[in-house]
């Protein structure tokens, strides 16, 4: 692969002149600039992003911090970011925060060590003050899936309370009055906000949600199975299950089928996220679509724009709302 030295030798110019052309610098005549670009094209030269960072003090990269890599939700988020970076010819530097404060902090600091000035951060463990400070230090810092009022113009987030209300309203419209909620035990905002929305919708309808009908577990297939097992073990009565996400909903349906409780004939189940899994459950899962791919693309666009000097507009925020996707797992009683 050609190097910057190869280009300089072929063009008969100094390394500094080639560097100025690569970085769109001044003091290079137009004829020389075009000749060097032609040689770069002929020799298939690709500027190294890290080398450019050393010269420009900026990185031609977008840093991304996710909670985890393998979860389908975060894979979809990453794909949304990738659609933007591919168009802009920007490299992605990705790291996992694992919903732990120390890991999230290290992930962000590592990106800063690479001189990344545009980053999309999914943080659930860091406190507001720490994230606000990062937003002040990093020009292109954008939060996804979280809202902090002080930096609202750097937040791309989902109205989880509205999502919880929509889940409950969907069941209520189908005549369900005995509901169970299976939700995440992680101490983050999303499950608490969705549960808040559920409680609000049920309260408006004059329906009680007993604490014994709420079960906390891990937000995955195994957690859904365990939650339904525990609900049935203590004799909770329900005709509908509201699940924190599609993975828990899928696990819930598995456990119900294992006990010869058919979905949706005997129990209806609704999920949240609308990841690919929802389409391949049997029955296909009725769920709430979390427009995470669209949100991720927006977050990437904002991060790159802010890093390039565009100023976040005061008073603006980027709130998204989930929508219902009707499939086969919810039925009227």
Secondary structure, DSSP 8 states (H G I E B T S, - for coil): ---HHHHHHHHT--HHHHHHHHTT-SS--HHHHHHHHHHHHHTT----HHHHHHHHSS-SEEEEEES-SSSHHHHHHHHHHHHHHHHHT-EEEEEE-TT-HHHHHHHHHHHHHTT--EEEE--SSS-HHHHHHHHHH-TEEEEES---GGGGGGEEEE-HHHHHHHHHHHHHHTT--SEEEEEE-S-SHHHHHHHHHHHHHHHHTT----GGGEEEE-SSHHHHHHHHHHHHHTT---SEEEESSHHHHHHHHHHHHHTT--TTTT-EEEEEE--THHHHSSS--EEEE--HHHHHHHHHHHHHHHHTT----TT--EEE--EEE--SS----
